[in-house]
Amino acid sequence: MRPVYLPLTLAELWQCRAQNPGALLYAGGTDLLVNMRSGNINPPALICLERLAELKGVEESPTEVRVGACATLADLLDHPLVQKNFPVLVKSLQVLGSPLIRQMGTIGGNICNASPAGDTLPPLYILQAAVELKSAQSLRTLPIAEFICGLRQTKLQPGEILSAVILPKLPAYNFHHFEKVGLRKSLACSIVSMAALMQLSEEGIIEFARLAWGSIGPTVVTSKACEELLIGKKLTEKTLATAAGLIKDQVSPIDDLRAEAAYRRTVCGNLLLRLADKAVL
């Protein structure tokens, strides 16, 4: 029988890891338990993080919001600080899985899974999120774009855990958008997703833009060229069509069971075009 450990403090966690070096860590387990059931992994022991109060909660400072890695997706969806400061993240949480998945899954797990289809990842990229990495001996932070370094690959070192997500308080941008396309309308894994953050003038001129796409590469894709092309122009279908052509030329998606590469390339541009209908000043 496989043992499962439930430490109550970080001190207990470090001790438990030292005594069980082959154990896998989990919080909600929404991906881990599926992989175990299918036989993809067979760890000798498990360490559950869900009782670690030190890895939960949302805290605010004048310049940033610190989110514990074991905060559930449902907790974040309903949290007033997240709703106030990060609407684009809320929009992604609203379409992530089912209510039951959101009650179990955590923000840290969604990041550490490092799937290009992770719904929170494009918003976290454009929000310039950083991750806090902790071990028994060290503490460091990395921008999320550096932490995720490949398909299901991160820069998490042996002995480290992702302890928190740090979200800087950005200026009050007036356009926040997230959309994903899947094989069905709900409970769908993304074929393509896109997050957009913009500041629009009263005349509809784009003064600032951040864009990120999921599921069209091994990691989230951003395009400085697309963002710079949009700035100073009116948010119109013509402007967006030019940017859409640019991003379609830049990406190199793959064929898989959910979609062909050509379809993904088309959709990543079409999601940009849809922004013209979403802008309401």
SVG drawing of the C-alpha trace seen along z (x, -y; Angstrom):
<svg xmlns="http://www.w3.org/2000/svg" viewBox="-21 -60 41 62">
<polyline fill="none" stroke="black" stroke-width="0.4" points="0.0,0.0 1.3,-3.4 1.7,-5.8 0.2,-9.3 1.7,-12.0 -0.2,-15.2 2.2,-17.6 0.7,-20.6 3.7,-22.9 6.6,-23.6 8.9,-22.2 7.0,-18.9 7.1,-19.0 10.9,-19.3 11.3,-16.5 8.8,-14.3 10.6,-14.9 14.0,-14.1 12.6,-10.8 10.8,-10.0 13.0,-11.2 11.0,-9.4 7.6,-10.8 5.6,-13.0 3.9,-16.2 0.4,-17.2 -2.3,-19.6 -5.6,-19.1 -4.3,-16.1 -6.6,-16.7 -3.7,-15.8 -1.6,-13.5 -4.3,-11.1 -5.5,-10.8 -1.9,-9.9 -1.6,-7.4 -4.9,-5.8 -3.8,-5.4 -0.5,-3.9 1.7,-6.7 3.4,-7.1 3.7,-4.9 5.3,-6.9 6.4,-5.0 4.7,-7.6 2.6,-10.8 2.9,-14.0 -0.3,-16.1 0.1,-19.9 -3.6,-20.8 -3.3,-21.2 -0.4,-23.6 -1.9,-27.0 1.4,-28.7 0.7,-27.9 -2.8,-29.3 -4.4,-32.7 -4.2,-36.0 -2.3,-38.9 -2.1,-42.5 0.7,-45.0 0.8,-48.5 2.6,-47.1 1.6,-43.5 -0.8,-40.7 0.7,-37.4 -1.3,-34.3 -0.5,-31.1 0.3,-28.2 -2.3,-26.0 -5.1,-28.5 -7.8,-26.7 -9.1,-28.0 -12.5,-28.4 -11.1,-30.5 -9.4,-32.9 -12.4,-33.1 -14.5,-34.5 -11.7,-36.5 -12.4,-40.3 -8.7,-41.2 -8.4,-39.0 -11.6,-40.3 -10.6,-43.9 -7.0,-43.8 -6.9,-40.9 -10.1,-40.6 -8.4,-38.8 -7.3,-36.0 -10.9,-35.8 -12.2,-35.4 -9.8,-32.4 -10.9,-30.8 -14.5,-31.1 -14.0,-28.6 -11.4,-26.4 -12.8,-22.9 -15.9,-22.3 -17.0,-23.7 -15.7,-20.4 -12.3,-20.7 -12.0,-24.4 -12.8,-23.3 -9.9,-20.9 -7.3,-22.3 -4.8,-25.0 -3.1,-27.9 0.3,-26.3 -0.6,-23.0 -1.9,-24.7 1.5,-26.4 3.7,-23.5 1.9,-21.2 3.3,-23.5 0.8,-22.4 0.6,-24.8 -3.2,-24.3 -3.2,-25.6 -6.0,-28.2 -4.4,-30.4 -1.1,-30.7 -1.7,-33.2 -3.3,-35.7 -0.4,-35.1 2.1,-35.9 0.5,-39.2 0.1,-40.1 3.9,-39.7 3.5,-37.2 6.4,-35.8 6.7,-32.5 8.2,-32.1 10.3,-29.0 11.1,-27.7 13.2,-24.9 14.4,-24.1 17.5,-26.2 16.5,-28.8 14.0,-31.2 14.0,-32.7 11.6,-34.2 11.4,-33.8 9.2,-35.4 6.7,-32.8 8.0,-33.1 11.4,-31.9 10.0,-29.3 8.2,-27.4 10.9,-26.4 9.3,-23.7 6.4,-21.3 5.6,-20.2 9.1,-21.4 9.9,-23.9 13.0,-25.2 11.9,-23.8 15.0,-22.4 15.3,-19.3 13.9,-20.0 12.0,-23.1 8.3,-23.8 6.3,-26.6 5.1,-28.4 3.4,-31.5 2.5,-33.5 3.4,-37.2 1.2,-39.5 2.3,-43.1 -0.5,-45.7 -0.5,-47.0 -2.2,-50.3 -5.9,-50.2 -6.2,-49.0 -9.7,-49.2 -9.7,-46.2 -9.3,-42.6 -10.1,-39.6 -9.6,-35.9 -11.1,-33.4 -10.4,-29.8 -11.6,-27.4 -12.1,-23.8 -13.9,-20.8 -17.0,-21.6 -18.4,-24.6 -17.6,-23.5 -15.2,-21.2 -12.9,-21.5 -9.1,-21.4 -8.0,-24.4 -7.2,-24.0 -6.1,-27.7 -6.5,-30.3 -5.7,-34.0 -5.4,-36.6 -5.4,-40.3 -4.8,-43.3 -5.1,-46.8 -5.5,-50.5 -7.8,-52.2 -8.3,-56.0 -11.8,-57.5 -11.5,-57.5 -10.6,-53.8 -6.9,-54.2 -4.7,-51.4 -2.3,-53.0 -0.9,-49.8 -1.3,-46.1 -0.2,-42.8 -1.1,-39.5 -0.5,-35.9 -1.7,-32.6 -1.9,-29.1 -1.9,-25.7 0.0,-26.9 3.5,-26.0 5.3,-24.1 4.9,-27.1 2.7,-30.2 3.4,-32.4 3.8,-36.2 4.5,-38.6 6.2,-41.9 5.9,-42.7 2.1,-42.3 1.8,-44.4 3.9,-47.2 2.0,-47.1 -1.3,-47.8 -0.1,-50.7 -1.2,-54.1 -3.9,-52.6 -7.6,-52.4 -9.1,-49.0 -10.7,-48.1 -11.0,-44.9 -8.6,-46.3 -5.9,-46.9 -6.5,-43.5 -6.3,-41.8 -2.8,-43.1 -1.8,-41.8 -3.5,-38.5 -1.5,-38.0 1.7,-38.7 1.0,-36.2 0.0,-33.5 3.4,-33.8 5.2,-33.7 3.7,-30.6 4.6,-26.9 1.7,-24.8 1.6,-21.0 -1.0,-18.5 -2.5,-16.4 -5.7,-14.5 -7.5,-17.8 -6.6,-19.8 -4.4,-20.2 -1.6,-22.8 -3.2,-24.7 -6.5,-25.1 -4.6,-26.3 -2.7,-28.9 -6.0,-30.2 -7.7,-30.3 -4.9,-32.2 -5.4,-35.0 -9.2,-34.8 -9.2,-35.3 -7.4,-38.6 -10.1,-39.7 -12.8,-39.0 -11.4,-41.7 -13.1,-44.3 -16.5,-43.1 -15.5,-42.9 -14.3,-46.4 -16.8,-48.5 -15.5,-51.8"/>
</svg>
